[in-house]
Amino acid sequence: MSKKTWVLFITIGFLCLNPVFSHGAETILIKNGTIVPVEGNPMADSDILIKEGKIIKIGPDLKTSSSTRVIDASGKFVYPGMVALMT
């Protein structure tokens, strides 16, 4: 196999195995970040609740169950998509 083929297989493997990219049954809460929506003004110190790969709710101080995976985004910006690093 060529080097390009190996790189392709490894990349696909990482994307499939990484829970951040999977749309499983996991519930994720991104807390205390500055949310930058596609339209409108940024929302400081807000949360995003994601369930089964879909955004359920956005707002300050969201509550959820103890089984939810919590990501602390304090002091960070949360954007609605990937940003090209070379642009």
All heavy atoms as an XYZ file, in Angstrom:
655
protein
N       0.830     -1.185      0.000
C       0.000      0.000      0.000
C       0.874      1.248      0.000
O       1.920      1.274      0.625
C      -0.875      0.040      1.249
C      -1.992     -0.918      1.276
S      -2.939     -0.573      2.770
C      -4.425     -1.359      2.374
N       0.354      2.278     -0.617
C       1.108      3.527     -0.669
C       0.956      4.294      0.637
O       0.082      4.014      1.456
C       0.610      4.390     -1.829
O      -0.681      4.887     -1.538
N       1.800      5.277      0.829
C       1.772      6.097      2.037
C       0.447      6.864      2.136
O      -0.116      6.995      3.217
C       2.958      7.059      2.029
C       3.098      7.856      3.290
C       4.346      8.713      3.262
C       4.489      9.514      4.534
N       5.694     10.315      4.545
N      -0.065      7.349      1.015
C      -1.334      8.088      1.012
C      -2.494      7.199      1.463
O      -3.382      7.641      2.182
C      -1.623      8.649     -0.377
C      -0.755      9.818     -0.748
C      -1.129     10.352     -2.114
C      -0.233     11.513     -2.489
N      -0.570     12.066     -3.795
N      -2.479      5.944      1.050
C      -3.532      5.015      1.445
C      -3.491      4.775      2.946
O      -4.535      4.769      3.600
C      -3.385      3.681      0.690
O      -3.373      3.951     -0.711
C      -4.523      2.738      1.012
N      -2.302      4.599      3.516
C      -2.162      4.397      4.954
C      -2.650      5.615      5.728
O      -3.356      5.489      6.730
C      -0.709      4.090      5.329
C      -0.370      2.658      5.160
C       0.444      2.114      4.207
C      -0.838      1.558      5.937
N       0.499      0.766      4.339
C      -0.276      0.389      5.407
C      -1.689      1.448      7.020
C      -0.530     -0.866      5.936
C      -1.939      0.186      7.553
C      -1.369     -0.942      7.007
N      -2.291      6.797      5.269
C      -2.730      8.021      5.933
C      -4.252      8.123      5.898
O      -4.884      8.479      6.896
C      -2.063      9.260      5.294
C      -2.686     10.547      5.804
C      -0.566      9.256      5.548
N      -4.857      7.775      4.776
C      -6.309      7.806      4.650
C      -6.960      6.831      5.638
O      -7.895      7.193      6.347
C      -6.724      7.472      3.215
C      -8.225      7.433      2.951
C      -8.840      8.801      3.161
C      -8.495      6.939      1.541
N      -6.460      5.611      5.718
C      -7.009      4.618      6.647
C      -6.859      5.061      8.096
O      -7.783      4.913      8.895
C      -6.345      3.254      6.453
C      -6.861      2.484      5.276
C      -5.990      1.920      4.367
C      -8.221      2.326      5.073
C      -6.462      1.210      3.275
C      -8.703      1.620      3.981
C      -7.818      1.062      3.082
N      -5.732      5.609      8.444
C      -5.499      6.050      9.822
C      -6.425      7.222     10.162
O      -7.020      7.255     11.242
C      -4.019      6.429     10.020
C      -3.164      5.159      9.968
C      -3.804      7.166     11.334
C      -1.675      5.406      9.918
N      -6.584      8.155      9.246
C      -7.468      9.297      9.480
C      -8.907      8.848      9.674
O      -9.585      9.288     10.606
C      -7.380     10.288      8.303
O      -6.021     10.703      8.150
C      -8.264     11.498      8.534
N      -9.386      7.969      8.819
C     -10.751      7.458      8.942
C     -10.915      6.707     10.265
O     -11.923      6.860     10.954
C     -11.113      6.561      7.740
C     -11.238      7.419      6.482
C     -12.411      5.796      7.996
C     -11.381      6.639      5.202
N      -9.908      5.944     10.650
C      -9.959      5.221     11.915
C     -10.092      6.147     13.107
O     -10.913      5.925     14.000
N      -9.300      7.222     13.124
C      -9.388      8.171     14.225
C     -10.747      8.856     14.274
O     -11.317      9.058     15.345
C      -8.285      9.227     14.135
C      -6.969      8.763     14.671
C      -5.847      8.785     13.869
C      -6.849      8.308     15.969
C      -4.628      8.356     14.349
C      -5.636      7.875     16.457
C      -4.521      7.897     15.656
N     -11.283      9.229     13.128
C     -12.579      9.881     13.100
C     -13.701      8.961     13.564
O     -14.624      9.395     14.235
C     -12.881     10.415     11.698
C     -12.022     11.591     11.237
C     -12.354     11.944      9.792
C     -12.215     12.790     12.125
N     -13.609      7.698     13.239
C     -14.646      6.745     13.633
C     -14.563      6.378     15.113
O     -15.574      6.133     15.756
C     -14.553      5.481     12.789
S     -14.985      5.744     11.069
N     -13.354      6.336     15.650
C     -13.175      5.920     17.035
C     -13.293      7.063     18.035
O     -13.546      6.841     19.203
C     -11.808      5.249     17.201
C     -11.623      3.956     16.419
C     -10.202      3.448     16.577
C     -12.621      2.911     16.890
N     -13.130      8.284     17.606
C     -13.152      9.431     18.505
C     -14.590      9.775     18.885
O     -15.415     10.057     18.037
C     -12.487     10.629     17.813
C     -12.275     11.777     18.761
O     -12.956     11.910     19.765
N     -11.323     12.614     18.430
N     -14.933      9.797     20.176
C     -16.313     10.071     20.591
C     -16.779     11.485     20.286
O     -17.972     11.746     20.192
C     -16.299      9.815     22.092
C     -14.885      9.916     22.506
C     -14.068      9.498     21.307
N     -15.859     12.430     20.101
C     -16.263     13.796     19.770
C     -16.920     13.833     18.399
O     -17.850     14.595     18.164
C     -15.046     14.744     19.820
C     -15.404     16.122     19.293
C     -14.512     14.844     21.235
N     -16.471     12.987     17.465
C     -17.001     12.987     16.111
C     -18.150     12.002     15.921
O     -18.819     12.035     14.913
C     -15.896     12.670     15.103
C     -14.853     13.738     15.037
C     -13.608     13.531     15.601
C     -15.125     14.942     14.435
C     -12.640     14.517     15.541
C     -14.169     15.936     14.367
C     -12.919     15.725     14.927
N     -18.360     11.119     16.865
C     -19.431     10.139     16.712
C     -20.755     10.736     17.169
O     -20.801     11.652     17.975
C     -19.114      8.875     17.520
O     -19.169      9.158     18.896
N     -21.840     10.209     16.642
C     -23.163     10.679     17.010
C     -23.856      9.625     17.845
O     -24.967      9.202     17.561
C     -23.988     11.007     15.756
C     -23.399     12.123     14.965
N     -23.395     13.416     15.421
C     -22.770     12.142     13.779
C     -22.804     14.191     14.533
N     -22.407     13.448     13.519
N     -23.190      9.187     18.916
C     -23.734      8.166     19.787
C     -24.789      8.738     20.710
O     -25.260      9.858     20.558
N     -25.152      7.960     21.701
C     -26.191      8.343     22.646
C     -25.656      9.232     23.760
O     -26.384      9.568     24.674
C     -26.820      7.082     23.229
N     -24.403      9.623     23.677
C     -23.794     10.428     24.726
C     -24.401     11.835     24.775
O     -24.695     12.446     23.759
C     -22.293     10.532     24.484
C     -21.558     11.267     25.576
C     -20.057     11.308     25.325
O     -19.636     11.254     24.167
O     -19.327     11.417     26.311
N     -24.573     12.344     26.010
C     -25.019     13.715     26.219
C     -23.813     14.527     26.668
O     -23.086     14.127     27.568
C     -26.130     13.775     27.280
O     -27.222     12.957     26.845
C     -26.629     15.187     27.481
N     -23.594     15.689     26.023
C     -22.431     16.527     26.307
C     -22.914     17.923     26.668
O     -23.807     18.469     26.011
C     -21.503     16.609     25.081
C     -21.015     15.219     24.687
C     -20.320     17.540     25.350
C     -20.293     15.177     23.353
N     -22.312     18.514     27.705
C     -22.607     19.883     28.090
C     -21.320     20.691     28.013
O     -20.353     20.391     28.711
C     -23.174     19.935     29.513
C     -23.523     21.325     30.042
C     -24.656     21.943     29.231
C     -23.902     21.255     31.507
N     -21.294     21.684     27.138
C     -20.164     22.600     27.032
C     -20.535     23.818     27.868
O     -21.493     24.519     27.557
C     -19.885     22.998     25.569
C     -19.632     21.744     24.726
C     -18.715     23.964     25.489
C     -19.510     22.001     23.249
N     -19.790     24.051     28.960
C     -20.165     25.073     29.938
C     -19.279     26.307     29.892
O     -18.091     26.220     29.643
C     -20.067     24.508     31.359
C     -21.098     23.460     31.676
C     -21.164     23.138     33.132
C     -21.635     24.247     33.997
N     -22.975     24.721     33.823
N     -19.891     27.445     30.205
C     -19.212     28.708     30.508
C     -18.371     29.283     29.377
O     -17.436     30.029     29.631
C     -18.348     28.561     31.761
C     -19.145     28.113     32.952
O     -20.268     28.545     33.153
N     -18.576     27.217     33.734
N     -18.663     28.954     28.146
C     -17.899     29.492     27.027
C     -18.569     30.718     26.429
O     -19.726     31.012     26.716
N     -17.838     31.416     25.595
C     -18.423     32.496     24.806
C     -18.863     31.871     23.495
O     -18.036     31.467     22.678
C     -17.411     33.626     24.563
O     -17.003     34.160     25.821
C     -18.016     34.727     23.720
N     -20.171     31.760     23.310
C     -20.734     31.099     22.136
C     -20.882     32.119     21.017
O     -21.509     33.162     21.196
C     -22.086     30.450     22.468
C     -21.879     29.410     23.574
C     -22.711     29.829     21.237
C     -23.153     28.897     24.176
N     -20.298     31.815     19.864
C     -20.363     32.697     18.697
C     -21.300     32.034     17.686
O     -20.907     31.108     16.984
C     -18.965     32.924     18.088
C     -19.053     33.872     16.914
C     -17.998     33.438     19.146
N     -22.557     32.501     17.609
C     -23.503     31.882     16.673
C     -23.254     32.322     15.235
O     -22.504     33.264     14.979
C     -24.866     32.398     17.166
C     -24.550     33.698     17.809
C     -23.166     33.561     18.397
N     -23.906     31.647     14.295
C     -23.786     32.002     12.883
C     -24.336     33.405     12.671
O     -23.758     34.209     11.959
C     -24.532     30.981     11.993
C     -24.545     31.425     10.545
C     -23.893     29.613     12.131
N     -25.462     33.698     13.300
C     -26.072     35.024     13.215
C     -26.303     35.542     14.629
O     -26.635     34.787     15.525
C     -27.407     34.960     12.476
C     -27.282     34.578     11.028
C     -28.631     34.513     10.328
O     -29.665     34.761     10.977
O     -28.648     34.190      9.136
N     -26.140     36.835     14.828
C     -26.385     37.429     16.132
C     -25.092     37.688     16.885
O     -23.991     37.409     16.400
N     -25.247     38.225     18.073
C     -24.102     38.589     18.910
C     -23.590     37.404     19.713
O     -24.364     36.509     20.067
C     -24.502     39.713     19.867
C     -24.858     40.987     19.131
O     -24.255     41.297     18.114
N     -25.837     41.716     19.629
N     -22.301     37.397     20.040
C     -21.755     36.345     20.908
C     -22.433     36.362     22.280
O     -22.847     37.408     22.770
C     -20.277     36.725     21.036
C     -19.986     37.549     19.837
C     -21.254     38.300     19.547
N     -22.556     35.177     22.878
C     -23.186     35.025     24.185
C     -22.114     34.595     25.183
O     -21.634     33.462     25.133
C     -24.298     33.983     24.116
C     -25.406     34.354     23.153
S     -26.655     33.073     22.996
C     -25.825     31.982     21.846
N     -21.741     35.501     26.080
C     -20.692     35.212     27.064
C     -21.234     34.321     28.177
O     -22.425     34.384     28.527
C     -20.165     36.515     27.646
N     -20.363     33.491     28.741
C     -20.681     32.611     29.877
C     -21.960     31.807     29.655
O     -22.834     31.756     30.508
C     -20.788     33.414     31.168
C     -19.483     34.100     31.514
O     -18.425     33.465     31.338
O     -19.511     35.262     31.952
N     -22.063     31.182     28.501
C     -23.244     30.386     28.167
C     -22.866     28.919     27.982
O     -21.700     28.569     27.882
C     -23.907     30.920     26.899
O     -24.472     32.181     27.137
N     -23.891     28.073     27.945
C     -23.716     26.628     27.827
C     -24.398     26.118     26.560
O     -25.343     26.728     26.069
C     -24.333     25.909     29.031
C     -23.831     26.423     30.361
O     -22.736     27.011     30.399
O     -24.539     26.232     31.370
N     -23.917     24.959     26.087
C     -24.549     24.262     24.970
C     -24.787     22.816     25.410
O     -23.852     22.137     25.834
C     -23.667     24.262     23.707
C     -23.376     25.682     23.252
C     -24.334     23.464     22.587
C     -22.418     25.753     22.083
N     -26.020     22.352     25.310
C     -26.361     20.974     25.649
C     -26.553     20.200     24.355
O     -27.366     20.571     23.506
C     -27.637     20.914     26.494
C     -28.086     19.531     26.936
C     -27.021     18.868     27.819
C     -29.409     19.615     27.675
N     -25.769     19.112     24.188
C     -25.797     18.287     22.981
C     -26.223     16.874     23.374
O     -25.632     16.273     24.269
C     -24.409     18.252     22.311
C     -23.946     19.668     21.991
C     -24.437     17.374     21.066
C     -22.489     19.773     21.628
N     -27.244     16.370     22.706
C     -27.716     15.012     22.982
C     -27.824     14.264     21.666
O     -28.448     14.756     20.722
C     -29.067     15.047     23.691
C     -29.551     13.688     24.127
C     -30.793     13.795     24.968
C     -31.187     12.428     25.465
N     -32.385     12.485     26.303
N     -27.190     13.094     21.606
C     -27.200     12.246     20.414
C     -26.734     13.010     19.174
O     -27.287     12.866     18.092
C     -28.578     11.629     20.209
C     -28.990     10.712     21.351
C     -30.375     10.134     21.182
O     -31.000     10.340     20.114
O     -30.845      9.487     22.118
N     -25.725     13.880     19.346
C     -25.134     14.593     18.234
C     -25.892     15.827     17.781
O     -25.509     16.451     16.794
N     -26.956     16.217     18.495
C     -27.747     17.382     18.113
C     -27.803     18.371     19.266
O     -27.915     17.988     20.430
C     -29.162     16.966     17.727
C     -29.191     16.103     16.488
C     -30.589     15.776     16.084
C     -30.532     14.872     14.856
N     -31.833     14.510     14.390
N     -27.751     19.658     18.923
C     -27.856     20.701     19.940
C     -29.302     20.755     20.428
O     -30.226     20.943     19.639
C     -27.412     22.067     19.389
C     -25.921     22.018     19.032
C     -27.699     23.174     20.401
C     -25.406     23.259     18.351
N     -29.483     20.602     21.740
C     -30.812     20.597     22.340
C     -31.173     21.978     22.889
O     -32.281     22.456     22.732
C     -30.894     19.550     23.482
C     -30.550     18.164     22.965
C     -32.252     19.570     24.166
C     -31.464     17.648     21.889
N     -30.189     22.613     23.562
C     -30.474     23.880     24.208
C     -29.205     24.708     24.323
O     -28.118     24.165     24.509
C     -31.048     23.619     25.606
C     -31.633     24.831     26.289
C     -32.133     24.478     27.682
C     -33.567     23.983     27.584
N     -34.182     23.829     28.920
N     -29.357     26.033     24.230
C     -28.257     26.975     24.427
C     -28.731     28.025     25.420
O     -29.838     28.540     25.295
C     -27.855     27.661     23.101
C     -27.351     26.631     22.094
C     -26.800     28.723     23.346
C     -27.059     27.204     20.726
N     -27.882     28.336     26.408
C     -28.233     29.363     27.376
C     -27.323     29.303     28.586
O     -26.484     28.416     28.708
N     -27.499     30.232     29.520
C     -26.666     30.248     30.721
C     -27.150     29.230     31.753
O     -28.349     28.954     31.859
C     -26.817     31.677     31.239
C     -28.159     32.112     30.742
C     -28.367     31.403     29.427
N     -26.207     28.649     32.494
C     -26.495     27.773     33.639
C     -27.461     26.634     33.332
O     -28.435     26.415     34.054
C     -27.025     28.588     34.820
C     -26.026     29.630     35.276
O     -24.819     29.300     35.336
O     -26.432     30.770     35.565
N     -27.220     25.889     32.253
C     -28.077     24.751     31.926
C     -27.837     23.618     32.909
O     -26.715     23.354     33.327
C     -27.800     24.269     30.499
C     -28.094     25.249     29.372
C     -27.792     24.606     28.034
C     -29.529     25.726     29.423
N     -28.885     22.925     33.281
C     -28.816     21.789     34.210
C     -28.985     20.500     33.421
O     -29.704     20.447     32.433
C     -29.925     21.882     35.272
C     -29.930     23.187     36.043
C     -28.678     23.356     36.855
C     -28.762     24.659     37.641
N     -27.503     25.296     37.859
N     -28.317     19.441     33.903
C     -28.401     18.145     33.233
C     -28.130     17.041     34.242
O     -27.864     17.315     35.415
C     -27.427     18.098     32.039
O     -27.666     16.912     31.300
C     -25.996     18.166     32.479
N     -28.165     15.792     33.811
C     -27.973     14.659     34.711
C     -26.502     14.451     35.049
O     -25.605     15.004     34.409
C     -28.542     13.391     34.081
O     -27.771     13.027     32.963
N     -26.244     13.624     36.033
C     -24.870     13.356     36.472
C     -24.084     12.513     35.465
O     -22.861     12.489     35.510
C     -24.877     12.665     37.830
O     -25.562     11.431     37.727
N     -24.774     11.834     34.552
C     -24.086     11.006     33.559
C     -23.621     11.806     32.337
O     -22.975     11.256     31.453
C     -24.995      9.866     33.111
O     -26.133     10.389     32.451
N     -23.932     13.077     32.288
C     -23.558     13.931     31.160
C     -22.072     14.239     31.192
O     -21.507     14.546     32.242
C     -24.357     15.253     31.210
O     -25.738     14.952     31.136
C     -23.975     16.172     30.062
N     -21.435     14.163     30.046
C     -20.024     14.543     29.915
C     -19.952     16.065     29.867
O     -20.599     16.700     29.033
C     -19.452     13.944     28.642
C     -18.015     14.297     28.397
C     -17.537     13.588     27.149
N     -16.307     14.186     26.697
C     -15.859     14.129     25.476
N     -16.539     13.470     24.565
N     -14.730     14.685     25.145
N     -19.190     16.663     30.786
C     -19.101     18.119     30.881
C     -17.740     18.585     30.375
O     -16.703     18.064     30.780
C     -19.318     18.584     32.340
C     -19.172     20.095     32.442
C     -20.685     18.145     32.848
N     -17.764     19.576     29.484
C     -16.543     20.185     28.957
C     -16.538     21.636     29.417
O     -17.454     22.399     29.083
C     -16.496     20.106     27.421
C     -16.509     18.653     26.965
C     -15.276     20.852     26.888
C     -16.664     18.467     25.470
N     -15.530     22.031     30.191
C     -15.433     23.393     30.685
C     -14.768     24.267     29.623
O     -13.613     24.067     29.275
C     -14.643     23.436     31.985
C     -14.595     24.822     32.600
O     -15.437     25.674     32.230
O     -13.728     25.063     33.450
N     -15.512     25.236     29.103
C     -15.001     26.126     28.061
C     -14.755     27.529     28.606
O     -14.751     28.497     27.850
C     -15.981     26.162     26.892
N     -14.530     27.651     29.906
C     -14.292     28.959     30.519
C     -13.112     29.646     29.841
O     -12.053     29.054     29.665
C     -13.998     28.805     32.005
O     -15.095     28.245     32.665
N     -13.315     30.905     29.451
C     -12.261     31.668     28.797
C     -12.018     31.300     27.349
O     -11.075     31.778     26.735
N     -12.875     30.458     26.777
C     -12.703     30.009     25.395
C     -13.916     30.405     24.553
O     -14.972     30.699     25.072
C     -12.504     28.506     25.354
C     -11.234     28.061     26.062
C     -11.086     26.566     26.014
C      -9.770     26.125     26.576
N      -9.630     26.303     27.986
N     -13.730     30.396     23.238
C     -14.805     30.687     22.302
C     -15.292     29.383     21.683
O     -14.493     28.505     21.350
C     -14.325     31.640     21.200
C     -14.064     33.030     21.698
C     -12.849     33.372     22.267
C     -15.051     33.982     21.634
C     -12.605     34.646     22.740
C     -14.828     35.274     22.102
C     -13.604     35.602     22.664
N     -16.607     29.255     21.505
C     -17.216     28.065     20.898
C     -17.857     28.499     19.590
O     -18.755     29.332     19.568
C     -18.273     27.451     21.841
C     -18.860     26.190     21.224
C     -17.683     27.154     23.202
N     -17.347     27.947     18.495
C     -17.806     28.302     17.151
C     -18.684     27.191     16.582
O     -18.543     26.025     16.947
C     -16.615     28.542     16.221
C     -15.813     29.773     16.599
C     -14.703     29.682     17.428
C     -16.188     31.020     16.142
C     -13.989     30.801     17.784
C     -15.481     32.149     16.471
C     -14.379     32.040     17.307
O     -13.669     33.153     17.658
N     -19.569     27.511     15.608
C     -20.507     26.524     15.082
C     -19.949     25.574     14.036
O     -20.692     24.869     13.393
C     -21.604     27.405     14.464
C     -20.895     28.643     14.063
C     -19.836     28.848     15.102
N     -18.663     25.524     13.818
C     -18.121     24.607     12.820
C     -16.616     24.610     12.859
O     -15.989     25.225     13.715
N     -16.049     23.888     11.942
C     -14.594     23.817     11.856
C     -14.046     25.099     11.235
O     -14.651     25.669     10.344
C     -14.171     22.618     11.011
C     -14.635     21.285     11.555
S     -13.854     20.852     13.097
C     -12.223     20.453     12.534
N     -12.899     25.515     11.706
C     -12.218     26.685     11.152
C     -10.957     26.175     10.452
O     -10.158     25.438     11.041
C     -11.837     27.683     12.260
C     -11.064     28.838     11.681
C     -13.091     28.172     12.975
N     -10.781     26.538      9.198
C      -9.615     26.115      8.437
C      -8.360     26.780      9.008
O      -8.293     28.004      9.090
C      -9.774     26.453      6.965
N      -7.398     25.982      9.435
C      -6.208     26.512     10.069
C      -5.307     27.288      9.126
O      -4.528     28.123      9.552
C      -5.416     25.376     10.703
C      -6.154     24.592     11.791
C      -5.294     23.429     12.267
C      -6.520     25.484     12.949
N      -5.408     27.031      7.838
C      -4.524     27.670      6.873
C      -5.099     28.975      6.311
O      -4.512     29.587      5.446
C      -4.217     26.715      5.709
C      -3.577     25.406      6.154
S      -2.024     25.662      7.027
C      -0.973     26.081      5.673
N      -6.281     29.409      6.790
C      -6.882     30.638      6.266
C      -6.632     31.807      7.179
O      -6.327     31.688      8.315
C      -8.392     30.474      6.068
O      -8.986     30.174      7.325
C      -8.705     29.401      5.065
